């Protein structure tokens, strides 16, 4: 579900005025998702930033060679952070990704409403508790939080990746 038009508060370039590469990317979005995400449209005011955003997103959320977290785990983090931030668009988009990647519609709905009610492995629970905390009260993150993640099997690189996904 796209973000309602009444929420968009900035003017966006007309589709026909966009660089050809951006138009092709949007055509792929329409083909795969049935829509062009507004976050992408917002970046079209600056094509260089658009390209940087897309490149970073693709590496952060889709690349399986540079990140040991699964795509599902990354999407679960995105939903948890979006829930904390109350971002309607991101809850819809990342909630759908959780439903698809997990093949569990109930998990996707629980994640959107309150990840704490979902039946999760201890590793996933620790990861999402950390993502929530670093989003809502980052000043309270300390050594004990990172040690808890290590105790459930995360490496320091994994912890960096959890932070990276949550921050994005």
N, C-alpha and C positions, 0 to 999 in steps of 0.2 A: 504494500500500500504506500503510495507516495505521500509526502508531506503535503497537507492542504495548502492551496495557493494563498490563503489569507495569512499564513504564517510567514511566508517569504517577505522580507522587508527591504530587499535591495533589488535594483533593476538588473536584469541579466541580458547579455547579448542575444540577439536573435540567432537561432540555430544556423541559418544560412550565412551569417557573418563570421562564424567560427573557422579556425584553421581546419584544413582538410583532415589532418591527423586526429583532431578532437572529434570531428563529425564521424569519422570511422570508429573511434572508440565508443562514442555514444550509440552508434548503430549496433555494436556488439552488446552493449548494455541492454538495449531494447530487445535484442534477440534472446539473450540469456536470462534477463530479469523481468522483461516486460515493461521496463521503465528506465529512465536515466536518473540516478540518485541526485537529489538536490545538492548534496555536498560537492559533487563533481561539477554541477552546473555553476555553483558559486565561484569555483576556482577559474572559470573561463574568462573572467575579467582580466586575468593575468596568465597567459598561456605557459610561461616558464614555471610559475608556481603550480599550475595544473599538472604539468609533466612531472615535477618533483613529487607532488602529492601522490599521483598514480604510481610512480615508481616505488616510493616508500611503502605505500599501502600494499602493493603486490608482494614486495619482499617481506614485509612484516606479517601479513595475514595469510599469504598463500605459499610462500617458499618453504619447502620442507627440508632443504639442504642447509639453510643457515639458522634454523630454529628447531630445537628438539621438542618443543610443545607441538601437540597435534593441532590440526586446523580446528577441530572441535573445541579443544581447550582454549585456543585463542578466541574463538567466537563466544565461548562461555564467559571469558574475561570481559569481552566487549559488552555482552548483555548485562553483566553485573555492574560494570562502570556506568552503562547507560541507565540502569535502574537507579543507581545512586544520583546520577545527574538529572534524572527524569527527562531524558531526551526521547521524545515520541518517535522521531524518525529512526534513530538508532535501535530502539527497542524493537520496532517492527522489522527492520532489516536484519539485525543480528539474531533476533529471536527466530526468524525464519531459517537462518543459516543453522542454528542449533537444532531445530526440528529436522532439517534435511540431513545434516551430518550425523546426527545421533540415530536417525530413523525412529525417533521417539517424540511424537507430538506433545505428550504430557510433559516431558522434560523441558521442551521449549517454552511451554506456557508457564511452568513453574519458575523457570529461570527469569522470565520477563516480570512475573509478579513478585517473586521473592525467592532467590536462589536457596535460601536456608531451608525451605520446605522440600526441596528435591532430595531424592536418595542419591547421594554421591559417595564415591570412594573417599577415604580420608585424605588422599593426595589432592583430589579435586577440591574438597572442602577447604583444605588449608590454602590452596592457591586462590580460591575465590574470596575467602576471608581476608587474605592479604590484599587482593585487588580492591575490595571494598574499603578496607582501612586506608590504603594509600590514596584512594580517591576522596574519602570523606574527612579523614584526619591524618594527612601525611606527616604532620609534625609529631605524631605519636609512634611512628615506625621506629623500631630500634633493633638492636642485635638479637633480642629474643624472637622477634618476628621472622627474621632471616634464618635463625637457627631452627625454628619450627619447620620452615620449608625444607631445610636440609635434612631434618629428621624424617620427613616423609618421602625423601628421595630426589629432591630437586638439587641441581648443581648451582654454583654461583652464576654460570651463564644462563641457566633456566630462570633464576631469580631476576637477572637483568632483563630477560625477555618478557617475563610477567610484568615488570615495571614498564617496559617499552610499550607493550600492548595496552596496558591500562592508561598510560599517559597519552597515547595516540587517540 
